[in-house]
Amino acid sequence: MDYTKRLQNLRRHLPRQCDAIFINHLVNVRYLCGFTGTAGALLITRDAAHFLTDSRYSAQAAQQIPDDYEVHINNKNPWHCLAPLLPKSAETLAFESEHTSVATAEDAASKLKKIQLLPQRDLVEKLRLIKDDEELAIIQRAAIVADQCFDYICGELRPGLREDEVSLMMETFMREQGASGPSFTFIVASGERSALPHGVASSKVLSSGDLVTLDIGAIVDGYCSDLTRTVCLGKATAKQKKIYRTVWNAQTKSLQAIKASARCTAVDKVARDIIADAGYGDYFGHGLGHGVGIDIHEQPRLSPLGKGTLKENMVVTCEPGIYIDGWGGVRIEDLIVVGKDGPKVLSHCAKPAKIIEL
């Protein structure tokens, strides 16, 4: 990763009134310098960059932190170590307000009496929106692992297995393919439980005729993938086929709308209108998609409340669904790179117009 370029990019986007910025959200720390530990923070001024951690990570910091940063090992609260590192002329310090409690900010203000603290929201997150070529290559590898996992589990699913057994089988397989772990707690929801959009695997036993929704993702080199498929154990009913086809149509059409300059709300509306026209508008309660990167849920949001437009090399999901309490549900999800003129689909496992019957 080109951490020098990321550091320079942050400085370019730092508001003019800010003399420095303190970064303490670990995901953003990793993005800016590559540190993967659980205790680390950055102080970045216009001319210098400092990495702060405690003695547990001195060896790791020596291995991971690029030369752009001066490393400081101290077992104190990093907020309490900032004053001597700030330029003497500094008057303001920006901080990540969405990742800092009021109590912490008040404590910091008491230690930095001559420095005005300036809350900033999503400054680093906005830089993370556009993925570079190296990031895209890693996310593609993570998507391939998820594809392989779905193909594998389709050969193993059968009545009598518990949902949590299926989840464990998938995680074991992913790790064997090189994933460092799952992007999130897998969703394995069968039968009536498939009506739960976030139906984390339970002890429920899979039965013949069940719809089974599988939402899976792998972490590879720190980046996530996200994939959902819904299958049927045995012969699908007419209603199962109809709802699956409706979701498939909504996913196919909305996916085609994903391109640079498209409004996030407009892309969501494509899928939402198709599902509503089929009579299931009340059963699609979540947004169409979300950004994916180091975090499994990032900006942008494809939803009725989404903001702004898509830009080239953003990575988003496209995942409409229909969920009917007491009956079941269907979701289909792919991982997409936003292109100038259209989508590049990173998910390549089976997604036929007719539901897969196992």
N, C-alpha and C positions, 0 to 999 in steps of 0.2 A: 504494500500500500504506500502511496505517496503522501506521507504524513506532513512533509514540508509544504506541499501544495495545500493541504487541508488547513494547516495553521495560517498560511498566508490568506486563504479565502476567508477564514474567520475574522482576521484583522480587517480585511476590506469591508466586511459587513458589520463591524462593530460600530454602533452609533457614535457620532462625532463627539458627543459630550462625555463619552466613557473613556477614562484613561487606562482602564484594565478590566478584565472580566475573570470571575472565579467560577470554575466549572466543577461541580461535585456530583452530577448524575453519572453513574458509572458507565452507562451505555454511551453517553457523549464523550466521556474520558477515553473509552476504548476507541471510538471513532476518530478522535483527534490524535491519539498517540500509540494505540495498539495494546495498552495495558489490559490484562484479563483478570486481574485480582479483584478482591472484594473490598479493598480500602485504598482509595486513591483520589486525588483531586488535582486540578490544574489552576495555576494563576498565569494569565497571559496578559502581558502589557504590549504597548506598541513596539517595543524593541527587545523584549525578553520573554522567555517561556519557562515556567517552573512546574515540576511535577512533585507532588507531596504524597508521601505514604509513610507507613510505620515500619518498624524493624522486621516484621514478619515477611515483608516483601522486598527487602534490600537486594537479595540475589535475583529475584524475578525482575525487578526494575532495571537492574544492570543488563539483563538480557533483552528486555522488551522495549525500553524507552529510547526513542531515537535521539540523535545528537542535538537536535533542535532544543531539547529541554535540559535544564539543570535539575538534577535529582536532589531532593531533600528528604532525609529519613528522620522522622521525629514522631514520638509516641503521643504527642499532644493533639488536641482537636485542631485540624488543619486551619480552621478559621482563625485560631489564635496565633498562627505562624505567619500571617500575611503581612503584618505591618512592616517588618524589616525588609521584605522583598519588594514592596511597592516603591516606585520612583519617588524621590523626595518632593518632586513637583506635583505628584498625583493628588487630585482633589475628589475624584469619583471612582467608584468600583461597581461594575455591573455584576449581577448574580442571577442564577436561574431560579426565578421566583416560584415556578411551578414545582420545583424539586426542593424547596427550602421552607421549613416551617416558620411561622411568625416568631416563635420563641427563639429559634436559631438566628434569625435575622436580627432580632432585638439584642441578643447576646453579642453577635458580631459587631453591631453598631457601638456597643459599649466598649469594645476593644479597639475599634478604629474611629476614635472620637473626631479626628480631623478629616475623615473621609466620608463623603456622602455616598450611601448605598443606593444604587439604581436598579430596581427590579426589571428583568428582561424575560420575556416569554418566547420559547421555541426558537431561540437564535440558532443553536446548533442543529435542532431538528429540521429547520428550513434548509440548511446546507445538506442534510442527509437525504432530502427528497430526490435529488437527481443522482442516479448511480453512475459511477465510472465503469470503464470496460472491465476492470479487474473485479469489481463488485458484481457486475452482471454475470461474469463467468462463474463465480462462486455460487451465486443464487441458482444458476442453471444446474450446477452439480447437485445442489440440495434438492432441486425439483426432480432430477433424475432418480435420486434415492427414494423420494416419495412415490414416483411412478412405479419403480421396482417393487416397493412395499405393497402397493395396491395389487399389482399383478400376482405377487406371491400369496397374499392373503385370500385372493379369490380362489386359489387352488386348495385352500385349507378350510374355508368356511363350511360349516355343516350344522344341522340341527343337533342340539345337545351340548355345544360349546357355550360357555358363559361369555358375556361381553368382556369382562375383565381378563379372561384368558386370551381372547382375541387381541386386546390391547397389548398385553405382554408379548405375545407372539410377534406383533408388528414392531414393537420397540426393539426386541432382540434382533430381528432381521435388519432393521435400520442400522443398528450399531455394528452389525457384521459387515454392512456395506460401507462403513467408514464415517457414519454420522457420529458426532460427539454426544448427541441426545435428541430428544423430540423438541420441536419448536413450541409445543404446548402440551397439555394433558390431552391425549387423544380422545376424540369423540367416537364411541361405538354405541349406537342407539338403535335398538331393534324393536319391531312390532309397534305397539302404541308409544313406546319411548322414543321412536324416531320423530315424534312431534315435538321433541325438546331440541331447540336449535343448538344448545350447549349440553347435550346429553352425555356427560362423561360416563365412561364404561362402568356398569354396575355388575351385580352378581346375577342379573337376569339371564336365563338360558334361552338361546336362540331356538326358534321353532320353525317348522316348515310353513311357508307362506308369509313369513315376516319380511317386511322391508328392513334393510340394514343400512344405516347411514354411517359412513366411515370418513371422518375428518382427520387427516394425518399431515404431519410436516416434520422435516428433518433439519437439524442444525449442522452445517458444514462450514468449518473455518469461521465460525461466529455469525454466519448469515442463515436466515430461515427460509423455508419453503412452506407452502400451504396448498392442500389438495382435498377436495371432497368428492366422493362418488356415493350413489345410492344404488343398491342391488336388491334383488328379491331371492329369497331362499325357496326355490321351487317355481311353479308356474304362477305368474302374476295375474291378478284379477283385472277386470276391465277398468275399475276405478283406479287401481294402482298404475296401470298403463296410461290412462288419461292424464293423471296428475304428473307422472314422470314426463310425459310428452310436453305438457304445458311448461314445466320448469326447463326442460331441454330447449324448447323454442325461445323462452325468455332469455336463457343464458346465451344461446347462439346469437340472437339478434343484438343483445346489449353488448356482447363481446365485440361485435363488429363496429360498434359506436365508439370504442376506446381508441382514441388517437390524440395527438398533441392539439391543443386549443379547444378540445371538447370540454364543456362545462360538466363538473362533477354531478350536479343535480340532473342534467339532461341525460347523462348515461344511465343513471339510476332509473329515470323515468321510463326509459325504453322497456326495461324488464318489468317495472311496476305496472305499466299500462297493459302489457300482454297478459300478466297474471290477473289483473282486475277484469279485463275483457272476457277472460275465461270463467269468471265468477268466483275467483279465489282471492280477491284483493284484500280481504280482511285476514288472510292467513299468511301474509308475507310481512312480518313485523320489523325486520332488521334492514340495515342498509345493504346495497348491492355489493359493496366491496370496500377494501381498505389497503393502505400501503403496506409493503413488507420489506424488511431489510435486516438490520441487526436486531430490531424488535419485530415480533410477529405482527403487532398492530402499530402502524405508523400512519402519518399523513401521506397522501390525501385520503379523504373519506368520500366514497361514492354513495351518497344517500340524499334524501330530501333536504337534509341540513348541511350537506357538503358545501365547502367554500372553494371558490376559484375554479381554475381550469387545469386540465392535465397538461403536463409538459413531457417532452421527449426524454426517454430513459428513466422515467418513474417506473416503479414496479408496483402493481396493484393486483388484487384478487377480483374475480367476477363470480359471485356466488348467490344467485337467487334461490329461494326456497318456498315451499308451501308446507305449513304445519297445522294439522287438524287434531285438536285434543280428542283423545279417546279412539283415534283411528291410526294416525301415523303421519309421516312426513317424508319429503324428498328435498334434497339439496344437491346441486351440482356446482363444483368450484374448480376454476383453473387459475393459474398464476400467469400474469401478463406483463410484458415490457411494453410501455407506451411508445409507439413509433410515430414518426412525423405524419405518416399517411394512414396508419392503422396499427393493429395489435400484433405483437410477436408472442405467441403462446408458448410458455415454457413447459406446460403440462402436456404429456404425450400419451398417457395411458388411455385405455378404452373409454369412450364416451359416446356410445351409439344412440341414435334417435329412439330406439326401442330399449326398454330397461333390460339390463343383464339379468338373466335367470340362471341361478346356480343350482 
